[in-house]
């Protein structure tokens, strides 16, 4: 592939809504220019509209989910949660090593790190196998300082107000998922 001369590490983090959406916006822009984008979604597996949209943009946009419908308990993750996170990380490594993709997105990888499903060392290992011309994007709350320090672009999404808290609203199809 190699449409980019030099790819960087981007990070979208913070407590506000829009981190995955920002990465998907980047993906959509890139696909519009003929780039190939791969997204691994950590800890997600159900009903997200972007997965259906990606099917319409295949083969330029591929999204794979590595999670279960049950939320991960941060205090006591189950064995399957560790296994799914490792599976996602291994797939991301293979994708990076293949040289077939222009952008690789690890959606919610920061959360997987924060929950202890992955070690920082094994995630940072991806930077060693990332081809020079591939853009790598990490999303999710709780980006560790080490990731922020290594990234060339970091955006923090800050919640000012959200209807979940102000109105007790439920997630809406097509908006939150």
VMD Tcl script that draws the C-alpha trace (Angstrom):
set ca {
  {0.00 0.00 0.00}
  {1.98 2.94 1.30}
  {-0.15 5.97 0.51}
  {1.40 7.79 3.47}
  {5.08 8.67 3.49}
  {5.10 8.69 7.27}
  {2.43 7.50 9.65}
  {2.21 8.70 13.23}
  {0.58 7.57 16.46}
  {-2.68 9.39 17.22}
  {-4.50 9.10 20.54}
  {-8.11 10.08 21.28}
  {-8.78 9.97 25.02}
  {-10.76 11.70 27.75}
  {-14.08 11.27 29.52}
  {-16.28 12.81 26.82}
  {-18.29 11.20 24.02}
  {-16.64 11.13 20.62}
  {-13.33 9.27 20.74}
  {-14.41 6.35 18.58}
  {-16.39 8.79 16.45}
  {-13.25 10.86 15.84}
  {-11.32 7.76 14.78}
  {-14.18 6.73 12.48}
  {-14.21 10.22 10.99}
  {-10.50 9.83 10.24}
  {-11.25 6.41 8.73}
  {-14.03 7.78 6.54}
  {-11.82 10.61 5.28}
  {-9.02 8.16 4.47}
  {-11.34 5.70 2.70}
  {-12.55 8.62 0.57}
  {-8.99 8.90 -0.71}
  {-8.72 5.17 -1.42}
  {-6.86 4.23 1.77}
  {-7.38 0.91 3.50}
  {-8.37 1.12 7.18}
  {-8.56 -1.65 9.75}
  {-10.22 -1.15 13.15}
  {-10.03 -3.61 16.03}
  {-12.67 -2.84 18.65}
  {-11.61 -4.00 22.10}
  {-14.37 -4.91 24.56}
  {-17.18 -4.35 22.03}
  {-19.37 -6.90 20.28}
  {-22.90 -5.78 19.75}
  {-25.12 -3.49 17.75}
  {-22.69 -0.72 16.80}
  {-23.75 1.05 13.61}
  {-20.19 1.54 12.38}
  {-19.83 -2.23 11.88}
  {-22.78 -2.23 9.47}
  {-21.48 0.90 7.71}
  {-18.06 -0.70 7.30}
  {-19.66 -3.59 5.42}
  {-20.72 -1.06 2.78}
  {-17.16 0.28 2.51}
  {-15.48 -3.13 2.40}
  {-12.69 -3.88 1.50}
  {-11.35 -0.39 2.28}
  {-12.77 -0.35 5.81}
  {-12.83 -3.43 8.00}
  {-14.01 -3.42 11.62}
  {-13.64 -6.48 13.82}
  {-15.02 -6.67 17.34}
  {-13.27 -8.49 20.18}
  {-15.61 -8.44 23.13}
  {-18.83 -9.83 24.50}
  {-22.27 -8.37 25.02}
  {-21.62 -8.37 28.77}
  {-19.63 -5.41 30.09}
  {-16.23 -6.17 31.56}
  {-16.07 -5.87 35.34}
  {-13.02 -3.66 35.92}
  {-12.53 -5.02 39.43}
  {-12.73 -8.66 38.37}
  {-12.37 -9.27 34.62}
  {-13.15 -12.81 33.52}
  {-10.71 -15.11 31.76}
  {-12.58 -14.67 28.48}
  {-12.04 -10.88 28.63}
  {-8.27 -11.33 28.85}
  {-8.40 -13.81 25.98}
  {-10.43 -11.54 23.72}
  {-8.13 -8.58 24.40}
  {-5.06 -10.70 23.57}
  {-6.78 -11.96 20.41}
  {-7.47 -8.37 19.31}
  {-3.88 -7.34 20.00}
  {-2.48 -10.31 18.07}
  {-4.77 -9.52 15.13}
  {-3.68 -5.87 15.19}
  {-0.05 -6.99 15.14}
  {-0.68 -9.25 12.13}
  {-2.51 -6.43 10.36}
  {0.38 -4.04 10.98}
  {2.97 -6.58 9.84}
  {1.02 -7.37 6.66}
  {1.74 -3.99 5.10}
  {-1.72 -4.05 3.49}
  {-3.31 -1.28 5.55}
  {-2.74 2.47 5.63}
  {-4.43 3.14 8.98}
  {-4.85 0.76 11.92}
  {-7.21 1.78 14.72}
  {-7.24 0.13 18.14}
  {-10.58 1.27 19.48}
  {-10.83 1.23 23.30}
  {-7.31 -0.13 23.70}
  {-6.68 2.47 26.40}
  {-9.60 1.05 28.41}
  {-8.30 -2.50 27.93}
  {-4.98 -1.28 29.35}
  {-6.66 0.47 32.27}
  {-8.68 -2.64 33.10}
  {-5.47 -4.71 33.11}
  {-6.54 -6.89 30.19}
  {-3.28 -6.07 28.41}
  {0.13 -4.92 29.59}
  {1.56 -1.62 28.49}
  {4.66 -3.38 27.17}
  {2.71 -5.66 24.85}
  {0.70 -2.73 23.45}
  {3.82 -0.60 22.95}
  {5.37 -3.55 21.11}
  {3.04 -2.61 18.24}
  {5.05 0.56 17.70}
  {8.10 -1.59 16.95}
  {6.30 -3.55 14.21}
  {4.36 -0.58 12.77}
  {5.61 0.16 9.27}
  {6.85 3.74 8.86}
  {4.03 4.59 6.44}
  {1.12 3.36 8.61}
  {-0.98 5.63 10.81}
  {-1.79 4.02 14.17}
  {-4.71 5.31 16.25}
  {-5.48 4.42 19.88}
  {-8.83 5.39 21.39}
  {-10.41 5.17 24.80}
  {-10.47 6.83 28.18}
  {-7.51 6.54 30.50}
  {-4.66 6.76 27.96}
  {-1.52 6.07 29.99}
  {1.13 8.78 30.22}
  {3.60 6.55 28.36}
  {1.26 6.34 25.36}
  {0.57 10.07 25.43}
  {4.31 10.80 25.55}
  {5.00 8.57 22.53}
  {2.12 9.89 20.41}
  {2.58 12.70 17.92}
  {-1.09 13.72 18.09}
  {-3.22 13.54 21.24}
  {-6.76 14.86 21.52}
  {-8.63 14.84 24.80}
  {-12.42 14.77 24.57}
  {-13.83 16.46 27.68}
  {-17.41 15.99 28.79}
  {-19.13 19.24 29.63}
  {-22.64 17.83 29.71}
  {-24.21 14.52 28.70}
  {-27.88 13.44 28.77}
  {-26.90 10.17 30.50}
  {-26.17 12.24 33.59}
  {-28.36 15.30 33.17}
  {-31.54 13.41 32.15}
  {-30.79 9.76 32.90}
  {-31.10 9.12 29.16}
  {-30.44 5.71 27.63}
  {-28.03 5.10 24.70}
  {-29.66 5.84 21.32}
  {-29.19 3.72 18.21}
  {-27.32 5.66 15.55}
  {-26.02 8.20 18.08}
  {-24.26 6.36 20.93}
  {-24.06 2.97 19.21}
}
mol new
graphics top color blue
foreach p $ca { graphics top sphere $p radius 0.5 }
foreach p [lrange $ca 0 end-1] q [lrange $ca 1 end] { graphics top cylinder $p $q radius 0.2 }
display resetview
